[in-house]
Amino acid sequence: MKPLPTLLSFLPLVAASGGGGGGGPSHVATEIFSFPPTNPIFIENLFVLPDARLLLTSFVHFGPDTNSPLHVLNPITSSVSVVTTLPNSTSQTGIAELSGANRYAVTAGIAGNNFEFVNNTVNVYVVSLGWNASSATVVDTIPVPGAISANGLVAVGNVVLSADSREGRILRVDTITRTSSVAFADPLLFGDPANVSGSLGVTGVNGLFLKWHLGHRWVYFTNTARGIYGRFKVDSLGYKVGSLEVLRTVTSADPIGFTNSLDDLVVDGDEDGDGDGDGYIAWQDKSLLKVKRYSNGTTAQTVVLGPGGVASGNAGITLKTPTSVALGLGGGHIYVGTGGAEAGNLTGGQVVKVTI
C-alpha cells in the first residue's frame, strides 16, 4: 500500500550501465504505457499473465459506492482495458496466481485513512481470466475479517499469503475452504515508528515474492519502514518453516521516508549462477533497486535505474513513483509499475520495461 500522491515527490529516471560495478549488463528502459492525467490510475501492482499481458491493480480512491476496475495491459499494442470490477472495493493491492487454469487472487477493500482499509472490508477476490480473454469473471469473494491492511500477495497452491503491513504479520487465506487466519507475526515484519515518522513508520512488511530455490519455497519480502529485504521458507500448505532471514538492510544517504522506501519486488532466476537470484525492488520515490546476492551469502545494492545510475540512453524517461515489479516471460527483462505521482500530483501510472 502506498503513500498518498500529495506526499510524494519524483526524481528522473535514466538508463544505467552495470550499476556502478563496471562490466555488468546495460539496463535499457522503455515506457510502454502511461495512464493519462484525465484518468490518473495509480498502479499498485502488476502480474504477467501466461499470454504475456499484464494484470494491473490500482490503489485509487474511487469512492465507497463504486466497484473498482481491474485492468489488463497488452504490452505489444500498449492498449489497456477494464476486464472486470471488484464489488464493494475502492482500492486494490496484491495479485497471485492460484492452482488450476486461469485463476488469480486479488486483495482489495474500501480505503480508509492512513493507507489502511476500513475494518472488515478486505476481501480476497478469485478472478477467472482466460488466454487473451477480453473479460474476466469474479468467481468468489472471500472475506478477511479483522484486517485493515493487506498488501503484497503470493500463492502456494490455492492458499494465499498476504502481507499485513500494519500488524507486522502474514495472513493466510485458503481459497478452497474460504477461511482466513494469521499465519505468523514477527518483529522483522513490523514497521518502525521510532525511526520513521508519520503513517509510513507503521508500514512494515510490504512486498512478497515466492521463489523455488534448492528444493525449498522461499518467500522474499520487503519492510518499508526498516529498509529490510529478507526471506523465509514455507511448506506446501503455506506455513512458515524456520526463522526469517535478513538478506540486506538497504542503505542510503537519506533516512527512510516517503521518498526513500522499499515497495514490491521480484527475484530473478540466478542466471549468472553465483547465488540464489538477485532482487529487483521498487524503491519509491527514487528508482529501481537491485540487490545482488552472491554464493557466499553476501549482498550488494545497486541503483539500476534512477538517481545514482550511469546514463547510457533513454534519459528522457521519468519514473513516477515506482511501486511494483514483475518478471517478463522468458527472462531478460522486467516490468516496473508506477503510481504516476509527479511533483505532488497524480498524473497517471506507468508501465516501464527494463532489460536486466
LUMRO-175944 format. One record per residue (C-alpha): x negated, y negated, z negated; residue in three letters. Coordinates in nm, 4 decimals, padded with zeros to 6 digits. Layout:
# LUMRO-175944
+----------+----------+----------+------+
|       c1 |       c2 |       c3 | code |
+----------+----------+----------+------+
|        X |        Y |        Z |  ALA |
...
+----------+----------+----------+------+
***
This chain:
# LUMRO-175944
+----------+----------+----------+------+
|       c1 |       c2 |       c3 | code |
+----------+----------+----------+------+
|  00.0000 |  00.0000 |  00.0000 |  MET |
| -00.1392 | -00.3343 |  00.1000 |  LYS |
| -00.1663 | -00.6893 | -00.0336 |  PRO |
|  00.0873 | -00.9405 |  00.0880 |  LEU |
| -00.0226 | -01.1182 |  00.4060 |  PRO |
| -00.0223 | -01.4581 |  00.2377 |  THR |
| -00.3038 | -01.3378 |  00.0140 |  LEU |
| -00.5204 | -01.2171 |  00.2971 |  LEU |
| -00.7963 | -01.3745 |  00.4958 |  SER |
| -00.9669 | -01.2403 |  00.8037 |  PHE |
| -01.3144 | -01.2010 |  00.9423 |  LEU |
| -01.4270 | -01.1472 |  01.3023 |  PRO |
| -01.4900 | -00.8030 |  01.4413 |  LEU |
| -01.7786 | -00.7306 |  01.6725 |  VAL |
| -01.9063 | -00.4046 |  01.8107 |  ALA |
| -02.2010 | -00.2713 |  01.6142 |  ALA |
| -02.5002 | -00.0685 |  01.7217 |  SER |
| -02.6240 |  00.2057 |  01.4954 |  GLY |
| -02.5087 |  00.0369 |  01.1749 |  GLY |
| -02.8407 | -00.1031 |  01.0655 |  GLY |
| -03.0188 |  00.2322 |  01.0605 |  GLY |
| -03.1723 |  00.1956 |  01.4080 |  GLY |
| -03.1486 |  00.4560 |  01.6820 |  GLY |
| -02.7909 |  00.5558 |  01.5991 |  GLY |
| -02.4998 |  00.5713 |  01.8415 |  PRO |
| -02.3379 |  00.2496 |  01.9552 |  SER |
| -01.9855 |  00.1762 |  01.8439 |  HIS |
| -01.7620 |  00.0126 |  02.1020 |  VAL |
| -01.4256 | -00.1304 |  02.0036 |  ALA |
| -01.1275 | -00.1787 |  02.2344 |  THR |
| -00.7950 | -00.3212 |  02.1276 |  GLU |
| -00.5268 | -00.1019 |  02.2842 |  ILE |
| -00.2183 | -00.2646 |  02.1327 |  PHE |
| -00.1100 | -00.5591 |  01.9201 |  SER |
|  00.2368 | -00.6438 |  01.7959 |  PHE |
|  00.3277 | -00.9988 |  01.8991 |  PRO |
|  00.3847 | -01.2778 |  01.6448 |  PRO |
|  00.7540 | -01.2626 |  01.7354 |  THR |
|  00.7601 | -00.9056 |  01.5992 |  ASN |
|  00.4775 | -00.9105 |  01.3441 |  PRO |
|  00.4745 | -00.5476 |  01.2302 |  ILE |
|  00.2246 | -00.4764 |  00.9505 |  PHE |
|  00.0798 | -00.1361 |  01.0395 |  ILE |
|  00.0351 |  00.0619 |  00.7210 |  GLU |
| -00.0780 |  00.3976 |  00.8530 |  ASN |
| -00.1245 |  00.5870 |  01.1768 |  LEU |
| -00.1345 |  00.9525 |  01.2773 |  PHE |
| -00.2458 |  01.1074 |  01.6062 |  VAL |
|  00.0197 |  01.3443 |  01.7445 |  LEU |
| -00.0653 |  01.6606 |  01.9447 |  PRO |
|  00.0322 |  01.4793 |  02.2662 |  ASP |
| -00.2231 |  01.2036 |  02.1843 |  ALA |
|  00.0405 |  00.9437 |  02.0988 |  ARG |
|  00.0172 |  00.7617 |  01.7662 |  LEU |
|  00.2833 |  00.7670 |  01.4966 |  LEU |
|  00.2829 |  00.4361 |  01.3081 |  LEU |
|  00.4258 |  00.3465 |  00.9702 |  THR |
|  00.4759 | -00.0134 |  00.8688 |  SER |
|  00.4702 | -00.1931 |  00.5360 |  PHE |
|  00.7017 | -00.4829 |  00.6099 |  VAL |
|  00.9912 | -00.6215 |  00.4097 |  HIS |
|  01.2835 | -00.5519 |  00.6401 |  PHE |
|  01.5456 | -00.6129 |  00.3691 |  GLY |
|  01.7249 | -00.3601 |  00.1483 |  PRO |
|  02.0164 | -00.3244 |  00.3897 |  ASP |
|  01.8020 | -00.2341 |  00.6885 |  THR |
|  01.6733 |  00.1083 |  00.7776 |  ASN |
|  01.3027 |  00.0778 |  00.8509 |  SER |
|  01.1915 |  00.1691 |  01.2058 |  PRO |
|  00.9338 |  00.4383 |  01.2760 |  LEU |
|  00.7164 |  00.3557 |  01.5772 |  HIS |
|  00.5237 |  00.5632 |  01.8313 |  VAL |
|  00.2459 |  00.4132 |  02.0428 |  LEU |
|  00.1207 |  00.5535 |  02.3729 |  ASN |
| -00.2489 |  00.4551 |  02.3795 |  PRO |
| -00.2762 |  00.5103 |  02.7535 |  ILE |
|  00.0073 |  00.2797 |  02.8565 |  THR |
| -00.0196 |  00.0544 |  02.5474 |  SER |
|  00.3556 |  00.0851 |  02.5043 |  SER |
|  00.5314 |  00.1168 |  02.1707 |  VAL |
|  00.8832 |  00.2314 |  02.0886 |  SER |
|  01.1031 |  00.2996 |  01.7877 |  VAL |
|  01.1724 |  00.6731 |  01.7749 |  VAL |
|  01.3954 |  00.6739 |  01.4665 |  THR |
|  01.4782 |  00.4829 |  01.1496 |  THR |
|  01.4357 |  00.5949 |  00.7903 |  LEU |
|  01.7587 |  00.5390 |  00.5955 |  PRO |
|  01.7553 |  00.3323 |  00.2771 |  ASN |
|  01.3990 |  00.2151 |  00.3126 |  SER |
|  01.2276 | -00.1140 |  00.3814 |  THR |
|  00.8617 | -00.0089 |  00.3743 |  SER |
|  00.6720 |  00.2999 |  00.4830 |  GLN |
|  00.3337 |  00.4316 |  00.3757 |  THR |
|  00.1782 |  00.7766 |  00.4315 |  GLY |
|  00.2108 |  01.0307 |  00.7145 |  ILE |
|  00.1216 |  01.4020 |  00.7121 |  ALA |
|  00.1817 |  01.6954 |  00.9454 |  GLU |
|  00.3753 |  01.9867 |  00.7950 |  LEU |
|  00.3569 |  02.3541 |  00.8883 |  SER |
|  00.5679 |  02.4536 |  01.1855 |  GLY |
|  00.6118 |  02.2786 |  01.5142 |  ALA |
|  00.6718 |  01.9052 |  01.5357 |  ASN |
|  00.7424 |  01.8363 |  01.1659 |  ARG |
|  00.5987 |  01.5361 |  00.9864 |  TYR |
|  00.6362 |  01.3917 |  00.6377 |  ALA |
|  00.6581 |  01.0158 |  00.5835 |  VAL |
|  00.6811 |  00.8372 |  00.2486 |  THR |
|  00.8998 |  00.5273 |  00.2279 |  ALA |
|  01.1245 |  00.3329 | -00.0064 |  GLY |
|  01.2584 | -00.0074 | -00.0995 |  ILE |
|  00.9755 | -00.2542 | -00.1517 |  ALA |
|  00.9740 | -00.4367 | -00.4841 |  GLY |
|  00.7295 | -00.6801 | -00.6406 |  ASN |
|  00.3525 | -00.6481 | -00.6779 |  ASN |
|  00.3182 | -00.3954 | -00.3944 |  PHE |
|  00.5435 | -00.1472 | -00.5720 |  GLU |
|  00.8571 |  00.0338 | -00.4660 |  PHE |
|  01.1797 | -00.0160 | -00.6571 |  VAL |
|  01.2025 |  00.2704 | -00.9060 |  ASN |
|  01.3833 |  00.5800 | -00.7784 |  ASN |
|  01.3886 |  00.4617 | -00.4162 |  THR |
|  01.0809 |  00.6572 | -00.2985 |  VAL |
|  01.1590 |  00.9453 | -00.0632 |  ASN |
|  00.9655 |  01.1917 |  00.1477 |  VAL |
|  01.1307 |  01.1910 |  00.4887 |  TYR |
|  01.0861 |  01.5035 |  00.7010 |  VAL |
|  01.0884 |  01.3981 |  01.0650 |  VAL |
|  01.1046 |  01.6181 |  01.3742 |  SER |
|  00.9259 |  01.4723 |  01.6769 |  LEU |
|  00.8560 |  01.6923 |  01.9784 |  GLY |
|  00.5923 |  01.6729 |  02.2512 |  TRP |
|  00.6289 |  01.3457 |  02.4414 |  ASN |
|  00.9777 |  01.3011 |  02.2938 |  ALA |
|  01.1331 |  00.9563 |  02.3119 |  SER |
|  01.3262 |  01.0017 |  01.9876 |  SER |
|  01.2827 |  01.1719 |  01.6525 |  ALA |
|  01.5245 |  01.3205 |  01.4012 |  THR |
|  01.5188 |  01.2820 |  01.0236 |  VAL |
|  01.5918 |  01.6385 |  00.9155 |  VAL |
|  01.5587 |  01.5905 |  00.5395 |  ASP |
|  01.5217 |  01.3184 |  00.2781 |  THR |
|  01.3592 |  01.4346 | -00.0460 |  ILE |
|  01.3740 |  01.2004 | -00.3457 |  PRO |
|  01.0676 |  01.1432 | -00.5634 |  VAL |
|  01.2257 |  01.0217 | -00.8896 |  PRO |
|  01.0265 |  00.8030 | -01.1241 |  GLY |
|  00.7749 |  00.6956 | -00.8626 |  ALA |
|  00.7091 |  00.3268 | -00.7980 |  ILE |
|  00.4050 |  00.3936 | -00.5810 |  SER |
|  00.3463 |  00.6453 | -00.3014 |  ALA |
|  00.0528 |  00.5649 | -00.0782 |  ASN |
| -00.1793 |  00.7969 |  00.1175 |  GLY |
| -00.0362 |  01.1376 |  00.2077 |  LEU |
| -00.1755 |  01.4799 |  00.3027 |  VAL |
| -00.0082 |  01.8156 |  00.3607 |  ALA |
| -00.1081 |  02.1654 |  00.2515 |  VAL |
|  00.1340 |  02.3815 |  00.4471 |  GLY |
|  00.4755 |  02.2480 |  00.3533 |  ASN |
|  00.3548 |  02.0827 |  00.0326 |  VAL |
|  00.2568 |  01.7169 |  00.0457 |  VAL |
|  00.0285 |  01.5336 | -00.1943 |  LEU |
|  00.0885 |  01.1613 | -00.2361 |  SER |
| -00.1427 |  00.9016 | -00.3894 |  ALA |
|  00.0324 |  00.7239 | -00.6762 |  ASP |
| -00.1796 |  00.4090 | -00.6804 |  SER |
| -00.0130 |  00.2567 | -00.9861 |  ARG |
| -00.0259 |  00.5523 | -01.2233 |  GLU |
| -00.3630 |  00.6968 | -01.1207 |  GLY |
| -00.2235 |  01.0323 | -01.0234 |  ARG |
| -00.1432 |  01.2659 | -00.7372 |  ILE |
|  00.2210 |  01.3525 | -00.6766 |  LEU |
|  00.3156 |  01.6937 | -00.5352 |  ARG |
|  00.6306 |  01.7392 | -00.3260 |  VAL |
|  00.7399 |  02.0789 | -00.1940 |  ASP |
|  00.9396 |  02.0101 |  00.1215 |  THR |
|  01.0916 |  02.3604 |  00.1192 |  ILE |
|  01.2204 |  02.3699 | -00.2388 |  THR |
|  01.2747 |  01.9911 | -00.2280 |  ARG |
|  01.1099 |  01.9455 | -00.5681 |  THR |
|  00.8545 |  01.6911 | -00.6856 |  SER |
|  00.6105 |  01.6839 | -00.9748 |  SER |
|  00.2879 |  01.5261 | -01.0949 |  VAL |
|  00.0027 |  01.7404 | -00.9659 |  ALA |
| -00.2530 |  01.5708 | -01.1910 |  PHE |
| -00.3837 |  01.2393 | -01.3191 |  ALA |
| -00.7480 |  01.1427 | -01.3589 |  ASP |
| -00.9396 |  00.8344 | -01.4790 |  PRO |
| -01.1130 |  00.8154 | -01.1401 |  LEU |
| -00.7734 |  00.7592 | -00.9778 |  LEU |
| -00.6710 |  00.4628 | -01.1925 |  PHE |
| -00.7240 |  00.1002 | -01.0999 |  GLY |
| -00.9438 | -00.1365 | -01.2952 |  ASP |
| -00.7558 | -00.4458 | -01.4225 |  PRO |
| -01.0573 | -00.5480 | -01.6299 |  ALA |
| -01.2758 | -00.5711 | -01.3197 |  ASN |
| -01.0256 | -00.6911 | -01.0612 |  VAL |
| -00.7633 | -00.9490 | -01.1494 |  SER |
| -00.4057 | -00.9587 | -01.0324 |  GLY |
| -00.1992 | -00.6862 | -00.8721 |  SER |
| -00.4994 | -00.5390 | -00.6937 |  LEU |
| -00.6517 | -00.4447 | -01.0259 |  GLY |
| -00.3862 | -00.1811 | -01.0889 |  VAL |
| -00.4177 | -00.0346 | -00.7391 |  THR |
| -00.6176 |  00.2830 | -00.7855 |  GLY |
| -00.6140 |  00.5872 | -00.5574 |  VAL |
| -00.5107 |  00.4728 | -00.2091 |  ASN |
| -00.6048 |  00.6736 |  00.0995 |  GLY |
| -00.6076 |  01.0543 |  00.1206 |  LEU |
| -00.7576 |  01.2797 |  00.3895 |  PHE |
| -00.7606 |  01.6618 |  00.3966 |  LEU |
| -01.0561 |  01.8480 |  00.5494 |  LYS |
| -01.1792 |  02.2069 |  00.5546 |  TRP |
| -01.5456 |  02.2462 |  00.4622 |  HIS |
| -01.7302 |  02.5703 |  00.3874 |  LEU |
| -01.4088 |  02.7614 |  00.3302 |  GLY |
| -01.2501 |  02.5074 |  00.0957 |  HIS |
| -00.9764 |  02.2478 |  00.1309 |  ARG |
| -01.1163 |  01.9104 |  00.0283 |  TRP |
| -00.9005 |  01.6052 | -00.0273 |  VAL |
| -01.1058 |  01.2890 |  00.0221 |  TYR |
| -00.9770 |  00.9723 | -00.1427 |  PHE |
| -01.0439 |  00.6048 | -00.1923 |  THR |
| -00.9856 |  00.3997 | -00.5051 |  ASN |
| -00.9136 |  00.0391 | -00.4129 |  THR |
| -00.9909 | -00.1443 | -00.7384 |  ALA |
| -01.3002 |  00.0618 | -00.8209 |  ARG |
| -01.4501 |  00.0869 | -00.4740 |  GLY |
| -01.4739 |  00.4649 | -00.5029 |  ILE |
| -01.4969 |  00.7127 | -00.2162 |  TYR |
| -01.4613 |  01.0650 | -00.3532 |  GLY |
| -01.3063 |  01.4071 | -00.3135 |  ARG |
| -01.1538 |  01.7069 | -00.4892 |  PHE |
| -01.0692 |  02.0649 | -00.3916 |  LYS |
| -00.7169 |  02.2052 | -00.3704 |  VAL |
| -00.5870 |  02.5596 | -00.3294 |  ASP |
| -00.3356 |  02.6940 | -00.0770 |  SER |
| -00.0451 |  02.5571 | -00.2836 |  LEU |
| -00.1923 |  02.2094 | -00.3152 |  GLY |
| -00.3115 |  02.2405 | -00.6757 |  TYR |
| -00.6451 |  02.0873 | -00.7761 |  LYS |
| -00.9423 |  02.3184 | -00.8241 |  VAL |
| -01.2276 |  02.1879 | -01.0382 |  GLY |
| -01.3155 |  01.8253 | -01.1022 |  SER |
| -01.3144 |  01.5105 | -00.8938 |  LEU |
| -01.6420 |  01.4138 | -00.7295 |  GLU |
| -01.7559 |  01.0590 | -00.6559 |  VAL |
| -01.9432 |  01.0503 | -00.3259 |  LEU |
| -02.0038 |  00.6768 | -00.3136 |  ARG |
| -01.9201 |  00.3635 | -00.5062 |  THR |
| -01.9197 |  00.1023 | -00.2343 |  VAL |
| -02.1456 | -00.1937 | -00.2913 |  THR |
| -02.1028 | -00.5469 | -00.1649 |  SER |
| -02.2419 | -00.8919 | -00.2208 |  ALA |
| -01.8925 | -00.9956 | -00.3252 |  ASP |
| -01.6888 | -00.8490 | -00.6111 |  PRO |
| -01.3955 | -00.6280 | -00.5173 |  ILE |
| -01.0883 | -00.8336 | -00.4397 |  GLY |
| -00.8172 | -00.8882 | -00.1828 |  PHE |
| -01.0751 | -00.9440 |  00.0903 |  THR |
| -01.3030 | -00.6591 | -00.0138 |  ASN |
| -01.1131 | -00.3391 | -00.0912 |  SER |
| -01.1079 |  00.0199 |  00.0324 |  LEU |
| -00.7958 |  00.1472 |  00.2042 |  ASP |
| -00.7175 |  00.4560 |  00.4130 |  ASP |
| -00.9846 |  00.6854 |  00.5546 |  LEU |
| -01.0856 |  00.9826 |  00.7686 |  VAL |
| -01.3812 |  01.2217 |  00.7561 |  VAL |
| -01.5325 |  01.3449 |  01.0828 |  ASP |
| -01.6481 |  01.6961 |  01.1692 |  GLY |
| -02.0176 |  01.6600 |  01.0853 |  ASP |
| -02.1263 |  01.6648 |  01.4476 |  GLU |
| -02.4894 |  01.5972 |  01.3535 |  ASP |
| -02.4992 |  01.8923 |  01.1145 |  GLY |
| -02.6665 |  01.7167 |  00.8245 |  ASP |
| -02.3791 |  01.7032 |  00.5766 |  GLY |
| -02.0093 |  01.7707 |  00.5336 |  ASP |
| -01.8915 |  01.4893 |  00.7582 |  GLY |
| -01.9066 |  01.1114 |  00.7467 |  ASP |
| -01.6288 |  00.8979 |  00.6059 |  GLY |
| -01.4762 |  00.6085 |  00.8009 |  TYR |
| -01.2825 |  00.3728 |  00.5769 |  ILE |
| -01.0626 |  00.0713 |  00.6488 |  ALA |
| -01.2354 | -00.1941 |  00.4368 |  TRP |
| -00.9982 | -00.4823 |  00.4226 |  GLN |
| -01.0362 | -00.7547 |  00.4855 |  ASP |
| -01.3865 | -00.7133 |  00.6114 |  LYS |
| -01.4418 | -00.4301 |  00.8526 |  SER |
| -01.4579 | -00.0633 |  00.9354 |  LEU |
| -01.6955 |  00.1030 |  00.6902 |  LEU |
| -01.8920 |  00.4238 |  00.7456 |  LYS |
| -02.0207 |  00.6317 |  00.4559 |  VAL |
| -02.2734 |  00.8806 |  00.5869 |  LYS |
| -02.3222 |  01.1946 |  00.3805 |  ARG |
| -02.6465 |  01.3883 |  00.4083 |  TYR |
| -02.7041 |  01.7590 |  00.3460 |  SER |
| -02.8730 |  01.6847 |  00.0130 |  ASN |
| -02.5560 |  01.5118 | -00.1113 |  GLY |
| -02.6796 |  01.1556 | -00.0872 |  THR |
| -02.4816 |  00.8887 |  00.0954 |  THR |
| -02.5448 |  00.5621 |  00.2748 |  ALA |
| -02.2928 |  00.2955 |  00.3713 |  GLN |
| -02.2876 |  00.1036 |  00.6971 |  THR |
| -02.0598 | -00.1605 |  00.8432 |  VAL |
| -01.9676 | -00.0030 |  01.1757 |  VAL |
| -01.7596 | -00.2945 |  01.2973 |  LEU |
| -01.7172 | -00.6345 |  01.1444 |  GLY |
| -01.9375 | -00.8696 |  00.9429 |  PRO |
| -02.2843 | -00.7267 |  00.8986 |  GLY |
| -02.2723 | -00.5180 |  01.2139 |  GLY |
| -02.5104 | -00.5729 |  01.5036 |  VAL |
| -02.3344 | -00.7340 |  01.8000 |  ALA |
| -02.3604 | -00.5341 |  02.1201 |  SER |
| -02.0391 | -00.6162 |  02.3058 |  GLY |
| -01.6670 | -00.6714 |  02.2707 |  ASN |
| -01.7480 | -00.9584 |  02.0385 |  ALA |
| -01.4183 | -01.1292 |  02.1180 |  GLY |
| -01.2159 | -00.8705 |  01.9256 |  ILE |
| -01.0909 | -00.9728 |  01.5826 |  THR |
| -00.9981 | -00.7038 |  01.3348 |  LEU |
| -00.6988 | -00.8457 |  01.1485 |  LYS |
| -00.6881 | -00.6749 |  00.8097 |  THR |
| -00.7869 | -00.3099 |  00.8657 |  PRO |
| -00.5522 | -00.0770 |  00.6819 |  THR |
| -00.5786 |  00.2720 |  00.8295 |  SER |
| -00.7939 |  00.5100 |  01.0331 |  VAL |
| -00.7213 |  00.8239 |  01.2389 |  ALA |
| -00.9436 |  01.0651 |  01.4299 |  LEU |
| -00.8798 |  01.0773 |  01.8039 |  GLY |
| -00.8131 |  01.4080 |  01.9750 |  LEU |
| -01.1294 |  01.5767 |  02.0957 |  GLY |
| -01.3581 |  01.3687 |  01.8774 |  GLY |
| -01.5837 |  01.0858 |  01.9824 |  GLY |
| -01.3505 |  00.8077 |  01.8765 |  HIS |
| -01.1210 |  00.6906 |  01.6015 |  ILE |
| -00.8253 |  00.4568 |  01.5867 |  TYR |
| -00.8080 |  00.1709 |  01.3378 |  VAL |
| -00.4720 |  00.0238 |  01.2418 |  GLY |
| -00.4431 | -00.3269 |  01.1022 |  THR |
| -00.1876 | -00.5320 |  00.9154 |  GLY |
| -00.2173 | -00.8204 |  01.1568 |  GLY |
| -00.2872 | -01.0827 |  00.8920 |  ALA |
| -00.4807 | -01.3765 |  01.0312 |  GLU |
| -00.5605 | -01.6932 |  00.8367 |  ALA |
| -00.2916 | -01.6033 |  00.5850 |  GLY |
| -00.0231 | -01.5492 |  00.8493 |  ASN |
|  00.1218 | -01.2208 |  00.9727 |  LEU |
|  00.0551 | -01.2391 |  01.3461 |  THR |
|  00.1067 | -00.8724 |  01.4336 |  GLY |
| -00.0726 | -00.5491 |  01.3524 |  GLY |
| -00.3199 | -00.3986 |  01.5966 |  GLN |
| -00.4483 | -00.0591 |  01.7009 |  VAL |
| -00.8176 | -00.0636 |  01.7917 |  VAL |
| -01.0051 |  00.2308 |  01.9466 |  LYS |
| -01.3630 |  00.2692 |  01.8280 |  VAL |
| -01.6277 |  00.5077 |  01.9616 |  THR |
| -01.8212 |  00.6948 |  01.6937 |  ILE |
+----------+----------+----------+------+
***
